[in-house]
Amino acid sequence: MVRTIRHSIWLLLAIVLIAGCEVISEKDRLIALDPQPMATNARGQLLIEYTGVGCVNCPKAAQTAHELEQLYDNLIVVAMHPKSNPFTKASAKYDYTCAEADVYYRFMDGQPTTPFPTGNLNITASEDGTYFTDQTSWAAQLLAHRNDTATVAIATAVEAGEGENEVKVTVYLSPKSSDIKPCRLMLWVTEDSIVGAQNMPDGSTNLEYVHNHMLRASLNGDWGEAVTFPNGEMLTKEGIYTLSDKWVRKNCRIVAVLIDEETRKAITAAKGALQL
């Protein structure tokens, strides 16, 4: 684990030097957990897992997503609890819904009657125009896209802001082709190790269930901000954001997702964790 973190530090440092930016202190740096997109030109794959406290089969889907994450270094899992599906309803203490999750869910034509668990790879619809896929198909989908190459390489970094919960997020984007369509960059906050209620397959409710990859919020709007690559050159995007004091900072991740402006399909993605 230490070796992996050190490798990520040197990789991110090299990117910063190329970009001509100030080197961020090692103490406050957001270290890219997945250096493969920049190092091997692999495409970052985004698996959205729609889940809810009241869904008895969702723990099985979460386990599937976890196992796939162990197999694919470039896979990023984001668990979303959309409010418009009754499976996400719980007591106020265990309300994990967020407005952005509902935006993406409704964009994919999610309904109150949509069965959970369900998911989507790269915000991409199938040939019949449907977005949702069962967890039993996720492995096959990822296998089919295992050789995808990144048209844009991506890496993230962060340093502490002036305020207690402020962070400065920097995203480095390097196009690998001169023919890149207009894009948008979304910055999400996810949180791991959230202990709370979850209905289980045996009909019980586990109050000590550990939720991971949970989408907490988007930092730059529902669909992010516009991105263009003048002359095909590397681009650096920076912003200062405030994290909620309700989130455990050490368990938070920043997920950067680059999407097609017109279709909203994910082009690539990356994530990073703050090393305290």
NUTORNU-973549 format. One record per residue: residue in three letters; residue number from 1; x, y, z of N, C-alpha, C in turn; chain. Coordinates in pm, whole numbers, plus 32768, in hexadecimal, padded with zeros to 4 digits. Layout:
> Ala,NUM,X,Y,Z,X,Y,Z,X,Y,Z,A
...
//
This chain:
> Met,1,8053,7F88,8000,8000,8000,8000,8056,807D,8000,A
> Val,2,80C0,807C,8054,811A,80EF,805A,815D,8105,7FD5,A
> Arg,3,8187,8095,7F96,81C9,80A1,7F14,816B,80DE,7EAD,A
> Thr,4,80EA,80B6,7EAF,8088,80EC,7E50,8076,8181,7E64,A
> Ile,5,806C,81AE,7EE2,805A,823C,7EFE,80D4,828B,7ED0,A
> Arg,6,814C,8257,7EEB,81C5,829E,7EBF,81CB,82A9,7E28,A
> His,7,81A6,823C,7DE3,81A5,8241,7D50,8145,82AC,7D1F,A
> Ser,8,80CF,82B4,7D5F,806C,8318,7D37,80A0,83A5,7D4F,A
> Ile,9,80E9,83B8,7DBE,8120,843D,7DDD,817F,846B,7D6F,A
> Trp,10,81DC,8411,7D47,823D,8438,7CE0,81F9,844E,7C5A,A
> Leu,11,8192,8400,7C3B,814B,8414,7BBE,8107,849B,7BBB,A
> Leu,12,80C1,84BE,7C28,807C,853D,7C2D,80DD,85B2,7C2C,A
> Leu,13,8150,85A2,7C6F,81B6,860B,7C6F,81E8,8625,7BE2,A
> Ala,14,81FB,85BA,7B95,822A,85CA,7B0B,81C4,8617,7AB8,A
> Ile,15,8144,85FA,7ACC,80DB,8640,7A82,80DA,86D4,7AA5,A
> Val,16,80EA,86F2,7B27,80EC,877D,7B53,815F,87C9,7B14,A
> Leu,17,81D5,878A,7B0D,8249,87CD,7AD3,8234,87E7,7A3F,A
> Ile,18,81F5,8787,79FA,81D9,879A,796C,817C,880F,7957,A
> Ala,19,811A,881B,79B1,80B8,8886,79A4,80EF,890E,79CD,A
> Gly,20,8165,890F,7A0B,81A1,898E,7A34,815D,89CC,7AAB,A
> Cys,21,811D,8978,7B01,80D6,89AB,7B74,812B,899C,7BF1,A
> Glu,22,8100,89E2,7C5B,8145,89D8,7CDB,8131,894D,7D14,A
> Val,23,8199,8912,7D4B,818F,888D,7D86,8142,8896,7E08,A
> Ile,24,80DF,883E,7E18,808B,883B,7E90,80D2,87ED,7EFD,A
> Ser,25,80C9,881C,7F78,810D,87D7,7FE4,80D9,874A,7FF3,A
> Glu,26,8133,86EF,8017,810F,8661,8022,80A4,864C,808D,A
> Lys,27,80A2,869E,80F3,8044,868E,8162,7FB3,86A3,8135,A
> Asp,28,7F9C,8706,80DD,7F14,872B,80B7,7EED,86FC,802C,A
> Arg,29,7F44,86B2,7FEA,7F2A,868E,7F5F,7EBD,8624,7F53,A
> Leu,30,7E66,8632,7EF0,7E05,85CB,7ECD,7E49,856D,7E6C,A
> Ile,31,7E67,84F5,7E96,7EB8,8499,7E47,7E60,8445,7DEF,A
> Ala,32,7E7E,843C,7D6F,7E30,83E9,7D14,7E40,8358,7D3B,A
> Leu,33,7DD1,8317,7D5C,7DD7,828C,7D85,7DEA,8230,7D0D,A
> Asp,34,7DC8,8262,7C98,7DCE,820F,7C20,7E21,8254,7BB6,A
> Pro,35,7EA5,823B,7BB0,7EFB,827F,7B50,7EF5,8244,7AC4,A
> Gln,36,7EAB,81D4,7AB0,7EAF,8190,7A30,7E84,81E4,79B8,A
> Pro,37,7E18,8237,79C3,7DF2,8284,794C,7E63,82DC,7916,A
> Met,38,7EB2,831B,796F,7F1F,836F,7942,7F98,831B,7919,A
> Ala,39,7FAD,82AA,795C,8026,825C,7945,8019,81FC,78CF,A
> Thr,40,7FA1,81BF,78BD,7F90,8159,7856,7F2D,817E,77EA,A
> Asn,41,7EF2,81F5,77F4,7E90,8224,7793,7E10,81D2,7796,A
> Ala,42,7DF3,8192,7808,7D75,814A,7819,7D07,81AD,783A,A
> Arg,43,7C91,8190,780C,7C1F,81E6,7827,7BE9,81CC,78B4,A
> Gly,44,7BCF,8235,78FF,7B90,8225,7981,7AFE,8201,796E,A
> Gln,45,7AD5,8190,79A9,7A4C,815F,799B,79FA,8189,7A15,A
> Leu,46,7981,81BF,79FE,792A,81EE,7A69,78B3,8190,7A78,A
> Leu,47,78A9,814E,7AEA,7836,80F9,7B08,77DE,813D,7B6E,A
> Ile,48,7766,8165,7B44,7705,81A0,7B9F,76AE,8130,7BD5,A
> Glu,49,76A9,8126,7C58,765B,80BE,7C9D,75E5,8103,7CE2,A
> Tyr,50,756C,80F0,7CAB,74F6,8128,7CEB,74C8,80C9,7D59,A
> Thr,51,74BC,80FF,7DD2,74A5,80AA,7E46,744C,80F3,7EAA,A
> Gly,52,7421,80AC,7F12,73CD,80EA,7F78,73C8,8099,7FF7,A
> Val,53,73AA,80DD,8065,73A4,809E,80E8,733C,802F,80EC,A
> Gly,54,72CD,8043,80A4,7260,7FE2,80A8,726B,7F70,8045,A
> Cys,55,72D7,7F6A,7FFA,72E8,7F06,7F91,7333,7E8D,7FCA,A
> Val,56,72EC,7E1C,7FD9,7328,7DA8,801A,7394,7D66,7FC6,A
> Asn,57,7392,7D78,7F43,73F7,7D3A,7EEC,746B,7D96,7ECC,A
> Cys,58,7463,7E12,7EFB,74CD,7E72,7EDC,7554,7E4E,7F1C,A
> Pro,59,7559,7E11,7F93,75DC,7DE7,7FC7,7624,7D86,7F6B,A
> Lys,60,75DA,7D30,7F24,761A,7CD4,7EC5,7656,7D21,7E50,A
> Ala,61,760E,7D88,7E21,7642,7DDA,7DB3,76BD,7E28,7DE0,A
> Ala,62,76BB,7E59,7E5D,772E,7EA2,7E92,77A7,7E46,7E9A,A
> Gln,63,7793,7DCA,7EBE,7800,7D6A,7EC3,7837,7D4F,7E37,A
> Thr,64,77DE,7D44,7DD5,7808,7D32,7D4B,785F,7DA7,7D1D,A
> Ala,65,7830,7E21,7D3B,787C,7E98,7D14,7905,7E9A,7D57,A
> His,66,790A,7E72,7DD6,7989,7E6E,7E1F,79EA,7E0A,7DDF,A
> Glu,67,79B8,7D94,7DBC,7A0E,7D2E,7D7F,7A43,7D5C,7CF8,A
> Leu,68,79EE,7D9F,7CAA,7A1A,7DD2,7C28,7A82,7E40,7C3A,A
> Glu,69,7A73,7E90,7CA1,7AD2,7EFC,7CBC,7B5C,7EC3,7CDC,A
> Gln,70,7B5E,7E4D,7D1C,7BDD,7E0C,7D3A,7C20,7DD5,7CBC,A
> Leu,71,7BCF,7DB3,7C58,7C04,7D78,7BDC,7C32,7DE1,7B78,A
> Tyr,72,7BEE,7E55,7B77,7C0B,7EBC,7B13,7C40,7F3A,7B57,A
> Asp,73,7CC1,7F56,7B43,7CFE,7FCA,7B82,7CC2,804D,7B53,A
> Asn,74,7C8C,804E,7AD9,7C56,80CA,7AA1,7BBF,80D6,7AB3,A
> Leu,75,7B84,8080,7B08,7AF4,8087,7B21,7AD8,80E1,7B99,A
> Ile,76,7A78,813C,7B8A,7A4E,8195,7BF6,79B9,817B,7C0F,A
> Val,77,799A,8154,7C88,7910,8136,7CAF,78D7,81AC,7CFE,A
> Val,78,785F,81D6,7CD9,7819,823F,7D22,778C,820C,7D43,A
> Ala,79,776D,8203,7DC4,76EA,81D4,7DF1,768D,824C,7E01,A
> Met,80,7619,8246,7DC2,75BB,82B6,7DC6,7535,8289,7E01,A
> His,81,74FD,82DF,7E57,747C,82C7,7E97,7419,8331,7E64,A
> Pro,82,73D7,831A,7DF2,737B,837E,7DBC,72F8,8384,7E0A,A
> Lys,83,72CF,83FB,7E2B,725B,840D,7E82,71D9,83E2,7E42,A
> Ser,84,71D1,83E2,7DBD,7153,83C4,7D7A,7137,832E,7D71,A
> Asn,85,718F,82DB,7DAA,7172,824C,7DB0,7155,8226,7E41,A
> Pro,86,70E5,81E2,7E5C,70BF,81C4,7EE8,7123,816C,7F33,A
> Phe,87,717C,8125,7EED,71DD,80D1,7F31,7242,8122,7F83,A
> Thr,88,724D,81A5,7F66,72AE,81F7,7FAE,7273,8235,802D,A
> Lys,89,71F1,8222,8044,71B1,8262,80B6,71DA,821E,8138,A
> Ala,90,71F8,826F,819B,721D,823D,821F,71FF,82AA,8284,A
> Ser,91,7223,8294,82FF,7211,82FD,8363,7272,836E,8347,A
> Ala,92,7257,83E1,8383,72AD,8456,836C,733D,8438,8390,A
> Lys,93,7353,83E4,83F4,73DA,83C2,841F,7427,8379,83B2,A
> Tyr,94,73E1,832D,835F,7422,82DC,82F9,73F7,8306,826C,A
> Asp,95,73E3,8387,825A,73BF,83BB,81D6,7440,83D9,8188,A
> Tyr,96,745B,8387,8122,74D6,8395,80D5,74BE,83CF,8049,A
> Thr,97,7447,8403,8033,7427,843B,7FB0,746D,84C1,7F9E,A
> Cys,98,7485,84E5,7F20,74B6,856B,7F00,7478,8596,7E7B,A
> Ala,99,746A,8618,7E6B,7422,864D,7DF7,7462,8625,7D74,A
> Glu,100,74E7,8624,7D6F,752D,8603,7CF2,7512,8573,7CC7,A
> Ala,101,750C,8517,7D26,74EF,848C,7D05,746A,8481,7CBC,A
> Asp,102,7409,84D1,7CE7,7385,84CE,7CA7,738A,8508,7C1A,A
> Val,103,73DE,856D,7C05,73ED,85A8,7B7F,741E,853E,7B1C,A
> Tyr,104,7486,84F3,7B41,74BE,848E,7AE6,745D,8419,7AD5,A
> Tyr,105,7418,83F6,7B3F,73B7,8389,7B3A,7345,83AA,7ADA,A
> Arg,106,7310,8423,7AE5,72A2,844C,7A8C,72D2,845F,79FD,A
> Phe,107,734F,848B,79EB,7387,8495,7964,7386,840C,7920,A
> Met,108,739F,83A3,796D,739F,831B,7938,7313,82DD,7937,A
> Asp,109,72AD,8333,7948,7220,830A,7948,71FF,82B1,79BF,A
> Gly,110,723D,82CB,7A2F,721D,8282,7AA9,7192,82A6,7ADA,A
> Gln,111,7148,8242,7B05,70BE,8253,7B33,70B0,821F,7BC2,A
> Pro,112,7043,8245,7C07,702A,820D,7C8C,701C,8175,7C89,A
> Thr,113,6FF8,8140,7C15,6FE4,80B0,7C07,705F,8065,7BD5,A
> Thr,114,70CB,80AC,7BBA,7145,806A,7B89,717B,800D,7BF5,A
> Pro,115,718E,7F8D,7BD5,71BE,7F30,7C3C,7250,7F49,7C60,A
> Phe,116,726D,7F3C,7CE0,72F6,7F47,7D12,7323,7EBD,7D41,A
> Pro,117,73A6,7EA0,7D3F,7412,7EF9,7D14,741B,7F00,7C7C,A
> Thr,118,7457,7F6B,7C4D,7470,7F7A,7BBF,74E9,7FD4,7BAF,A
> Gly,119,751B,7FDF,7B35,7593,8031,7B21,75A4,805B,7A91,A
> Asn,120,7613,809F,7A7A,7631,80CE,79F4,76C8,80E0,79E7,A
> Leu,121,76FC,80BE,7973,778A,80D0,7956,779E,8147,78FA,A
> Asn,122,77E3,81AC,792A,780E,8220,78DA,779A,8277,78A6,A
> Ile,123,772A,8279,78EE,76B7,82CC,78C7,7695,82B2,7834,A
> Thr,124,7695,8235,780D,7681,820C,7782,7605,81B5,7777,A
> Ala,125,75B2,81D2,7712,7539,8183,76FA,7558,810D,769F,A
> Ser,126,7508,80A5,76AB,7515,8031,7653,74D4,8051,75CC,A
> Glu,127,74D7,7FF4,7571,74A2,800B,74EA,740C,802B,74EC,A
> Asp,128,73C4,7FF6,754E,7335,8011,7555,7315,8091,75A3,A
> Gly,129,737D,80DB,75C9,736A,815C,760C,735C,8155,76A2,A
> Thr,130,7368,80DE,76DD,735D,80D1,776E,73E6,80DC,77AF,A
> Tyr,131,73E6,810F,7829,7463,8127,7871,7480,80C0,78DC,A
> Phe,132,741A,8087,7918,742E,8037,7990,7454,7FA7,7970,A
> Thr,133,74B4,7F73,79BC,74E1,7EEA,79AB,74E8,7EA4,7A32,A
> Asp,134,74CC,7E24,7A32,74D2,7DD3,7AAB,7563,7DB7,7ACF,A
> Gln,135,757D,7DA4,7B51,7607,7D8D,7B7D,7644,7D0F,7B44,A
> Thr,136,75F1,7CB2,7B17,7627,7C37,7ADC,7668,7C51,7A54,A
> Ser,137,764F,7CC5,7A1A,7689,7CE5,7997,7700,7D43,79A0,A
> Trp,138,771F,7D77,7A17,7789,7DDB,7A23,7812,7DA2,79FD,A
> Ala,139,782D,7D28,7A26,78AF,7CEC,7A09,78C3,7CDD,7973,A
> Ala,140,785C,7CB0,792D,7866,7C9E,789C,7878,7D23,7856,A
> Gln,141,7834,7D8A,7886,7842,7E0F,7848,78D1,7E43,7858,A
> Leu,142,7907,7E35,78CF,7990,7E64,78E6,79F5,7E14,7895,A
> Leu,143,79DD,7D93,7889,7A36,7D3F,783A,7A36,7D6C,77A8,A
> Ala,144,79C0,7D90,7776,79B4,7DBC,76EB,79FD,7E3F,76D2,A
> His,145,7A0F,7E8F,773B,7A50,7F12,772D,7ADD,7F14,7767,A
> Arg,146,7B16,7E9E,7781,7B98,7E98,77C4,7C08,7ED6,7772,A
> Asn,147,7BF7,7EDC,76ED,7C60,7F11,7697,7C46,7FA1,766C,A
> Asp,148,7BE3,7FE2,76A6,7BC7,806D,7686,7C40,80C4,76A8,A
> Thr,149,7C62,811E,7650,7CCD,817C,766B,7C93,8207,7686,A
> Ala,150,7CDB,8255,76D2,7CAB,82D9,76F7,7CC6,833E,7688,A
> Thr,151,7C60,8386,765E,7C76,83F5,7601,7CA7,8470,764C,A
> Val,152,7C8F,8470,76D0,7CC1,84DB,7727,7CF6,849A,77A6,A
> Ala,153,7D72,84B6,77CA,7DAA,8486,7849,7D85,84E9,78B6,A
> Ile,154,7D71,84B6,792F,7D3F,850B,799B,7D85,84E8,7A1F,A
> Ala,155,7DA1,854E,7A6F,7DD9,853B,7AF5,7DA9,85AD,7B4D,A
> Thr,156,7DA0,8594,7BCF,7D6C,85F9,7C2C,7DCE,8613,7C9E,A
> Ala,157,7DC4,868A,7CD9,7E15,86AF,7D4D,7DC6,8712,7DA1,A
> Val,158,7DEA,871F,7E21,7DA3,877C,7E79,7E01,87AF,7EE6,A
> Glu,159,7DE5,8826,7F13,7E2B,885D,7F88,7DC4,88A2,7FE0,A
> Ala,160,7DE3,88AD,805E,7D87,88E9,80BD,7D70,897C,809B,A
> Gly,161,7CF4,89A8,80AA,7CD4,8A35,8098,7CE6,8A82,811A,A
> Glu,162,7CC2,8B00,8118,7CD3,8B53,818F,7C70,8B2D,81FC,A
> Gly,163,7BF5,8B0A,81D5,7B91,8AE1,8236,7BA8,8A52,8265,A
> Glu,164,7B6A,8A2F,82D5,7B80,89AA,8310,7B57,893A,82B1,A
> Asn,165,7AE9,894D,8269,7AB7,88E4,8210,7ACC,8905,817C,A
> Glu,166,7B1C,896B,8161,7B37,8990,80D6,7BA2,8937,8097,A
> Val,167,7B8F,8919,8018,7BF5,88D1,7FCD,7C05,8913,7F44,A
> Lys,168,7C7F,8911,7F14,7C9B,8940,7E8D,7CB3,88C4,7E36,A
> Val,169,7C5A,88AF,7DD7,7C63,8839,7D81,7C9D,8862,7CFA,A
> Thr,170,7D01,8819,7CCD,7D3E,8830,7C4B,7D32,87B1,7BF9,A
> Val,171,7D02,87C0,7B7F,7CF4,874E,7B24,7D4A,8769,7AA9,A
> Tyr,172,7D9D,8707,7A87,7DF3,8710,7A12,7DB9,86B9,79A3,A
> Leu,173,7DA3,86F6,792F,7D65,86B1,78BE,7DC3,86B9,7846,A
> Ser,174,7DE4,8645,780F,7E42,8641,779E,7E03,85F5,772A,A
> Pro,175,7DD9,863B,76BF,7D9B,85F6,764E,7E00,85A0,7603,A
> Lys,176,7DD2,8529,75DB,7E26,84CE,758F,7E03,84CF,74FA,A
> Ser,177,7DA5,8526,74D7,7D7A,8532,744C,7D5C,85C4,7431,A
> Ser,178,7D69,85ED,73B4,7D4A,8677,738E,7CB5,8689,7372,A
> Asp,179,7C6C,8619,736F,7BDD,861D,734F,7B8B,85FD,73CA,A
> Ile,180,7B87,865B,7429,7B3C,864A,74A4,7ABF,86A1,749E,A
> Lys,181,7A4B,8664,74AF,79CE,86AE,74AE,79C2,8704,752C,A
> Pro,182,796A,8769,7529,7954,87BA,75A2,7931,8762,761A,A
> Cys,183,796D,8780,768D,7960,872C,7703,7930,877F,777B,A
> Arg,184,790E,8737,77E4,78F1,8773,7866,793A,8723,78D1,A
> Leu,185,7969,8769,7937,79B0,8729,79A4,795A,872F,7A22,A
> Met,186,7938,86BB,7A57,78EB,86B3,7AD3,7948,868B,7B46,A
> Leu,187,7939,86CC,7BB8,7987,86AC,7C2F,7928,867F,7C9D,A
> Trp,188,7934,8601,7CC4,78DE,85C8,7D2A,792C,85AE,7DAA,A
> Val,189,78E5,85B5,7E1B,791B,8587,7E9B,78D5,8505,7EBF,A
> Thr,190,7923,849C,7ED6,78EB,841F,7F0A,7928,8404,7F93,A
> Glu,191,78E2,83B2,7FE0,7913,8391,8066,790B,82FB,807D,A
> Asp,192,7971,82C4,80BB,7977,8236,80E0,795E,8226,8176,A
> Ser,193,794E,81A6,819D,794B,817F,822C,78DD,81C5,827B,A
> Ile,194,7868,81D5,823E,77F5,820F,8283,77A6,819D,82C4,A
> Val,195,77A0,819C,8347,775B,8131,8390,76CB,815B,83AA,A
> Gly,196,766C,8109,837C,75DF,812A,838E,7585,80BA,8365,A
> Ala,197,7505,80D7,835B,749F,8072,8341,74A4,8040,82B1,A
> Gln,198,7482,7FBE,82A1,7471,7F83,821D,741B,7F05,822C,A
> Asn,199,73B1,7EFD,81DD,7361,7E84,81DB,73B0,7E16,8195,A
> Met,200,73AB,7D9D,81CE,73FE,7D2F,81A1,73AC,7CC1,815C,A
> Pro,201,73EF,7C6B,810D,73A8,7C01,80C4,7355,7BA5,811C,A
> Asp,202,737B,7B93,819A,732F,7B39,81F2,72B7,7B7D,8233,A
> Gly,203,729D,7BFA,820E,722A,7C42,8244,7248,7C95,82BE,A
> Ser,204,72C2,7C8C,82F1,72E9,7CDA,8367,7319,7D65,833E,A
> Thr,205,7329,7DBC,83A1,7364,7E40,838B,73E7,7E46,83D7,A
> Asn,206,7452,7E5D,8390,74D7,7E64,83CC,74F9,7EF7,83E7,A
> Leu,207,74FE,7F1B,8466,751E,7FA7,848C,75B3,7FC3,848B,A
> Glu,208,7603,7F5A,8476,7695,7F69,8472,76CC,7F51,83E6,A
> Tyr,209,7676,7F5D,8382,76A1,7F47,82F8,7700,7FB7,82CF,A
> Val,210,7767,7F96,8281,77CA,7FF9,8254,77B0,801D,81C3,A
> His,211,7789,8099,81AC,7770,80CD,8125,77F0,810B,80EF,A
> Asn,212,7811,80EB,8072,7887,8124,8031,7862,8167,7FAD,A
> His,213,78BD,81BA,7F7C,78AF,81FC,7EF9,7835,8258,7EF1,A
> Met,214,77FF,8283,7F61,7780,82CC,7F5F,7790,835A,7F29,A
> Leu,215,7741,837C,7EC5,7743,8404,7E90,7709,8463,7EF7,A
> Arg,216,7758,84C8,7F1C,772B,852D,7F7B,76FB,85AC,7F36,A
> Ala,217,7742,85D6,7ECD,771E,8652,7E87,7775,8663,7E0C,A
> Ser,218,7747,86BB,7DB4,779B,86EA,7D46,77D2,8773,7D6E,A
> Leu,219,7852,8788,7D57,7891,8805,7D81,787C,8877,7D1D,A
> Asn,220,785F,8855,7CA0,7857,88BF,7C39,77D8,88B5,7BE5,A
> Gly,221,7769,8899,7C26,76E9,8896,7BE0,76C6,8809,7BB2,A
> Asp,222,7646,87F5,7B90,7616,876F,7B6C,7668,8731,7AFC,A
> Trp,223,7683,8781,7A93,76CB,874C,7A1F,7752,878F,7A0B,A
> Gly,224,7787,87C8,7A75,780F,87FC,7A70,7820,887A,7A1E,A
> Glu,225,7898,888C,79EA,78BC,8905,79A2,78F5,88E3,7918,A
> Ala,226,78E5,893F,78BB,7913,8928,7832,79AA,8920,782B,A
> Val,227,79DB,88C9,77D4,7A6B,88B7,77C1,7A89,88B4,772B,A
> Thr,228,7AEC,8902,7702,7B1D,88FD,7679,7BB4,88EF,767B,A
> Phe,229,7BEB,88B9,7611,7C7B,88A4,7608,7CB4,88F4,7592,A
> Pro,230,7CD4,8973,75A8,7D0C,89C5,753C,7D91,898E,750D,A
> Asn,231,7D99,8976,748B,7E13,8942,744C,7E3B,88B9,7482,A
> Gly,232,7DDC,8872,74BF,7DF9,87EC,74EF,7E5D,87E7,7561,A
> Glu,233,7E6B,8857,75AA,7ECE,885C,7614,7E96,882D,769A,A
> Met,234,7EEF,880A,76F5,7EC9,87E1,777B,7E82,8853,77C2,A
> Leu,235,7E1B,8832,780F,7DC8,8896,7851,7DC8,887E,78E7,A
> Thr,236,7DCE,88EA,7933,7DC7,88E2,79C5,7D4C,892E,79F5,A
> Lys,237,7CF6,88EB,7A42,7C7E,892A,7A78,7C8B,892D,7B10,A
> Glu,238,7C72,89A3,7B4A,7C80,89B4,7BDA,7C00,89EF,7C15,A
> Gly,239,7BE7,89CE,7C92,7B76,8A08,7CD8,7B84,89F5,7D6E,A
> Ile,240,7B4B,8A50,7DBB,7B4A,8A45,7E4D,7ABC,8A24,7E7A,A
> Tyr,241,7AAE,89BA,7EC8,7A2B,8989,7EEF,7A27,8970,7F85,A
> Thr,242,79AE,8971,7FBC,799C,8957,804B,7955,88D1,805D,A
> Leu,243,7993,887A,80AB,7958,87F8,80C9,7900,8805,8145,A
> Ser,244,7895,87B8,8149,783D,87BA,81BE,7885,8782,8238,A
> Asp,245,786D,87C1,82AC,78A9,878E,8327,7864,870E,8356,A
> Lys,246,77FB,86E4,8310,77B7,8667,8331,7800,85EE,82F4,A
> Trp,247,785A,8608,8298,78A3,859B,8257,7928,8586,82A1,A
> Val,248,7950,8507,82AA,79D2,84E7,82E7,7A3D,84FC,827E,A
> Arg,249,7A8D,8562,8292,7AEC,858F,822C,7B4B,8521,81FD,A
> Lys,250,7B7D,84D1,825A,7BDD,8469,8235,7B9E,83FB,81E1,A
> Asn,251,7B19,83F1,81E3,7AD5,8389,8196,7A9E,83BC,8111,A
> Cys,252,7AB6,843C,80F4,7A81,8477,807A,7ADF,8462,8003,A
> Arg,253,7AA4,845A,7F8F,7AEC,8452,7F10,7AB9,84C1,7EB5,A
> Ile,254,7B11,84F1,7E5F,7AE8,854C,7DF3,7AE6,84FA,7D73,A
> Val,255,7A74,84F5,7D32,7A66,84AC,7CB3,7A55,8513,7C45,A
> Ala,256,7AAF,8511,7BE4,7AA8,856A,7B70,7A77,8519,7AF9,A
> Val,257,7A0A,8546,7ABC,79CE,8500,7A4A,79C6,8561,79D4,A
> Leu,258,7A04,853B,7966,79FE,858A,78EC,7992,854D,7894,A
> Ile,259,792E,859E,786E,78BF,856C,781F,78B2,85B6,779B,A
> Asp,260,7873,8575,773B,7854,85B3,76BB,77E8,861D,76D0,A
> Glu,261,77FE,8694,769C,77A0,8703,76AF,7713,86E1,767E,A
> Glu,262,7709,869F,760C,7686,8685,75CF,7642,860A,7607,A
> Thr,263,7688,859B,760F,764A,851C,7635,764F,8500,76CA,A
> Arg,264,76A9,8543,7713,76C2,852D,77A1,770B,84A9,77BC,A
> Lys,265,7739,8465,7756,7785,83EB,776B,7809,840B,77AE,A
> Ala,266,7834,83B3,7808,78B4,83C7,784C,7927,83A3,77EF,A
> Ile,267,7983,8400,77DC,79F9,83EA,7789,7A65,83A4,77D8,A
> Thr,268,7A79,83D1,7852,7ADA,8393,78AC,7ABE,83C8,7938,A
> Ala,269,7AFF,838C,799B,7AEB,83B5,7A25,7B67,8394,7A77,A
> Ala,270,7B74,83D7,7AE9,7BE2,83BD,7B45,7BB4,83E2,7BD1,A
> Lys,271,7BF8,83AD,7C37,7BD5,83D0,7CC0,7C54,83E2,7D13,A
> Gly,272,7C45,8428,7D81,7CB6,843D,7DDB,7C89,8448,7E69,A
> Ala,273,7CE2,8430,7EC7,7CC2,8436,7F55,7D23,8492,7F9D,A
> Leu,274,7CF2,84DE,7FFA,7D45,8539,8047,7D95,84EA,80AD,A
> Gln,275,7E18,84F9,80A8,7E6F,84B7,8109,7E88,8515,817D,A
> Leu,276,7E51,84F5,81F1,7E5C,854D,8264,7ED8,8531,82B6,A
//
